Amino acid sequence: MNKKEVIIVFVLGFLALAQVSFFSHFRLFVFLPEYINLVSAAVFIIAIFEKRRHRLAWVAAFWGGIFLNFYSQFFFGFWVICLLATVGIIKFLIKKYVSIPSFW
């Protein structure tokens, strides 16, 4: 793994710990569904803003899914499958057929 991937793993791990330990106590976040959380939002943002041929979003989806599986009531691998499918849909369908404007 290169330096960017290691940083992404640490950031996703921190976001997962913050989601489980800190943000779960606020009533604002209780009404949101379980699939809308900090880790899945971060993976979604990485996949949207990354170029189609790069692989950082795939690494983020895998490690983000691993971190979410530790604290999930679903079977182990559920979040990995969901996040990898999300990145696949974004990279192969949305980025191929939809032009997202970039201002930088």
Secondary structure, DSSP 8 states (H G I E B T S, - for coil): --HHHHHHHHHHHHHHHHHHHTGGGSGGGTSS-TT-SHHHHHHHHHHHHS-TT--HHHHHHHHHHHHHHHT-SS-TTHHHHHHHHHHHHIIIIIHHHS------
